[in-house]
């Protein structure tokens, strides 16, 4: 399979501009839409976190389906409201399924969320993620800062999936970087870390929800990506806001879950409590607990 990417391909698509009226969103609308519509999300996930991804989709009110065989992926995509692609356990067979599903999702005009897990850790991961961005009409990219830098530069520099939790530079520099990446890649970009940034290239949400302990649970990033796909499916016409709402919801769920921990609990208990917190999250709690601003 040819994973090469032509020079200067990351300027083809451009997201629509979104303008925010005021400074606060009614985030409960976005959560309510997911629960009212119960969108089917086709998640081509990885075998490390597939169970947790399915459960967090169920917890938010969506319906997961997972088909990673190239012969089946197209048919399952036709039944789905959005597609979530995750590179966590990469294989050529799975990449073929992602391409088939992504092309069909694009033909149908349905949202595609790409999580380029570990981009920069190996040539195959970086090249595959760049190829998917070039070949598919990706709606949103959800990654960390080092993964985004690898996608933009094509280099292989970081240690692995959880490398570079720290975001380099001042907040204003990070905002400029993420806005520029969204414009260059032609899709929404959600960069998560100590502070989460969500941009369509014109506006940028600075989101301060979450707990550092979430990084001690394998799969919270994969769960977030699936949650983003569900919110995008339920509100595709206000996609940058839906994406920001999903990031706020996951971070707030991590905070609520941590508040329910006991001295005898560890990361396994925290994992379950995060999913439970998503399940019990209501619109009022989301509106009150979300901490974000425009940058």
MOFENRA-V382048 format. One record per backbone hydrogen bond with DSSP energy under -0.5 kcal/mol. CO is the residue of the C=O (numbers start at 1). NH is the residue of the N-H. If there is no record, write none. Layout:
co:CO nh:NH
co:CO nh:NH
//
This chain:
co:1 nh:3
co:6 nh:9
co:9 nh:11
co:9 nh:12
co:19 nh:21
co:20 nh:22
co:25 nh:27
co:26 nh:29
co:27 nh:30
co:27 nh:31
co:28 nh:32
co:29 nh:33
co:30 nh:34
co:31 nh:35
co:32 nh:36
co:33 nh:37
co:34 nh:38
co:39 nh:41
co:39 nh:63
co:40 nh:42
co:40 nh:81
co:40 nh:82
co:41 nh:43
co:41 nh:65
co:42 nh:44
co:42 nh:84
co:43 nh:45
co:44 nh:86
co:46 nh:49
co:46 nh:50
co:49 nh:53
co:50 nh:54
co:51 nh:55
co:52 nh:56
co:53 nh:57
co:54 nh:58
co:55 nh:59
co:56 nh:60
co:57 nh:61
co:57 nh:62
co:58 nh:61
co:63 nh:41
co:65 nh:43
co:69 nh:72
co:69 nh:73
co:70 nh:74
co:72 nh:76
co:73 nh:77
co:74 nh:78
co:75 nh:79
co:76 nh:79
co:77 nh:80
co:81 nh:111
co:82 nh:42
co:83 nh:85
co:83 nh:113
co:84 nh:44
co:85 nh:115
co:87 nh:90
co:88 nh:90
co:91 nh:95
co:92 nh:96
co:93 nh:97
co:94 nh:98
co:95 nh:99
co:96 nh:100
co:97 nh:101
co:98 nh:102
co:99 nh:103
co:100 nh:104
co:101 nh:105
co:102 nh:106
co:103 nh:107
co:104 nh:108
co:105 nh:109
co:105 nh:110
co:106 nh:109
co:111 nh:83
co:112 nh:139
co:112 nh:140
co:113 nh:85
co:113 nh:115
co:114 nh:116
co:114 nh:142
co:115 nh:87
co:115 nh:117
co:116 nh:119
co:118 nh:121
co:122 nh:120
co:122 nh:126
co:123 nh:127
co:124 nh:128
co:125 nh:129
co:126 nh:130
co:127 nh:131
co:128 nh:132
co:129 nh:133
co:130 nh:134
co:131 nh:135
co:132 nh:136
co:136 nh:138
co:139 nh:188
co:140 nh:114
co:141 nh:143
co:141 nh:190
co:143 nh:192
co:144 nh:148
co:145 nh:149
co:146 nh:150
co:147 nh:151
co:148 nh:152
co:149 nh:153
co:150 nh:154
co:155 nh:157
co:160 nh:163
co:164 nh:146
co:165 nh:194
co:166 nh:168
co:170 nh:174
co:171 nh:175
co:172 nh:176
co:173 nh:177
co:174 nh:178
co:175 nh:179
co:176 nh:180
co:177 nh:181
co:178 nh:182
co:179 nh:183
co:180 nh:184
co:181 nh:185
co:182 nh:186
co:182 nh:187
co:188 nh:141
co:189 nh:191
co:189 nh:199
co:190 nh:143
co:190 nh:192
co:191 nh:197
co:196 nh:207
co:197 nh:191
co:198 nh:205
co:199 nh:189
co:203 nh:200
co:203 nh:201
co:204 nh:295
co:205 nh:198
co:205 nh:207
co:206 nh:293
co:207 nh:196
co:211 nh:214
co:212 nh:215
co:213 nh:216
co:214 nh:217
co:216 nh:218
co:217 nh:220
co:219 nh:223
co:220 nh:224
co:221 nh:225
co:222 nh:226
co:223 nh:227
co:224 nh:228
co:225 nh:229
co:226 nh:230
co:227 nh:231
co:228 nh:232
co:229 nh:233
co:230 nh:234
co:231 nh:235
co:235 nh:238
co:236 nh:239
co:238 nh:242
co:239 nh:243
co:240 nh:244
co:241 nh:245
co:242 nh:246
co:243 nh:247
co:244 nh:248
co:245 nh:249
co:246 nh:250
co:247 nh:251
co:248 nh:252
co:249 nh:253
co:250 nh:254
co:251 nh:210
co:251 nh:255
co:252 nh:256
co:253 nh:257
co:254 nh:258
co:255 nh:259
co:256 nh:260
co:257 nh:260
co:258 nh:261
co:262 nh:265
co:266 nh:270
co:267 nh:271
co:268 nh:272
co:269 nh:273
co:270 nh:274
co:271 nh:275
co:272 nh:276
co:273 nh:277
co:274 nh:278
co:275 nh:279
co:276 nh:280
co:277 nh:281
co:278 nh:281
co:282 nh:286
co:283 nh:287
co:284 nh:288
co:285 nh:289
co:286 nh:290
co:290 nh:292
co:291 nh:208
co:293 nh:206
//
